[in-house]
Amino acid sequence: MRGRGRLILAILGVLVALALVFFLVVNPRRNELSDLRVQVEQEEQLTQQLQTELARLQALEANAPELEAELARIRGFVPIQPEVPNFIFQVQEAANRAGLDFVQITPELPKQPPEGAALAEVRMTIGAKGGYFAMQDFIRRLYNLDRALRYDNFTLAFESDEFGLIRLDMTGNARIFFELPEPAGAATGTTTGTTGTAPAASPAPTTTP
């Protein structure tokens, strides 16, 4: 019995030792291995994201000339100065080509847009009279101007001439945009330089019979 008891105690000792090794050495290592696997998965996801971003940046670099040309074209729609007379000329030319009977443009003083954009704006009222197809052509030509133009609202009225033809009378509120003037001294870091006053008033309303 003594030999058998010693064998049992030896076996129990081995089992206890194995249990201690498992709980003190193996199990913590398993937890560390699990944490490492999670970290590896996170790093792999981050690597994929970086590769995707790298591919996007490489595509942008490859298309840089085209993008710069497109940016320059878009910036042309928002000039540095208000250039209201030039815009009035463009609208007048569009009205003449569309065959309108009458067009009137009444600009306001430049101001900053209420949306808080880094641009200045000139609000104006545009009135026009003419036939349906002439009015349709005029609006299409306004969309094709080489100047950023926003039509906030417009109203249409109908009337008949002496021959019974329908004539449209359109009145709308529109805005054109230009770059905000830099604050005084912003370019040199001093208090000297041009003042930050608003540009000069726009020209008087333009009408065409």
Secondary structure, 3 states (H helix, E strand, C coil): CHHHHHHHHHHHHHHHHHHHHHHHHHHHHHHHHHHHHHHHHHHHHHHHHHHHHHHHHHHHHHCHHHHHHHHHHHHCCCCCCCCHHHHHHHHHHHHHHHCCCEEEEEECCCECCCCCCCEEEEEEEEEEEECHHHHHHHHHHHHCCCCCEEEEEEEEEEEECCCCCEEEEEEEEEEEEEECCCCCCCCCCCCCCCCCCCCCCCCCCEEEC
